[in-house]
Every structure is written in structure tokens, then in C-alpha cells.
């Protein structure tokens, strides 16, 4: 069976997994929404609406209202991959969010996570 491309998967299925990952480590959905909003420009209300939609994970990032220019400051590894070296711009955006949620889950202070 072919592996499903993460960009095709429903945002409504993937975003709750990020929230759960953070909550297991004592962080909140509001904090996940905050880092997601910082990265993409979406409001918590827009994120909640997209969770009720058919929007794909790829389209969530492609249609981001205000990608943060400081997101290029996000560095480090996610799933063994150095995020700043990912060539595909869409996959890099997806990994940026993974990295921010990882930092949340590891207890990093919000002001350090939200670069600049």
C-alpha cells in the first residue's frame, strides 16, 4: 500500500495529534494554537474552523495568511531531519510546526519558541 503523502492528509486529523503531543507534556491547546498562529498567521478561531473542514494539511500551509518571516530562524532536527536543510518549501513549513510543538512538549519557554 503506498504511503500517504502528509500534505494530502486532512488537517482535521493531524492537528489534534500535535495538540495531544503537547498536552501529554503538560502544555495546552492554546499554546499549540499560539505557536501555530505565530508560524502561519492563523487565529485560534481560524484554526478551530479549519479543524471542522476538509482542508488538507498541505493547503493549511499553502494558504497561511501571514507566514512569519522569523520562521527561518527555526533550526534543529525533527524525526532525524535538519529542518533548515529541507529543500521542499512545503515540507519545510510542516516540519517548522513539528519543531515548534516539539519545543513546547520539551518545556521550552514560549518566548524562546517564538523567535524574534
Buried (B, 14 or more C-beta within 10 A) or exposed (E): EEEEEBBEEBBBEBBBEBBEBBBEEEBEBEBBBBBBBBBBEBEBEBBEEBBEEEBBBBBBBEEBEEBBEEBEEBEEEBEEBEBBEBEEEBBBBBBBBBBBBBBBBEEEEEEEBBBE
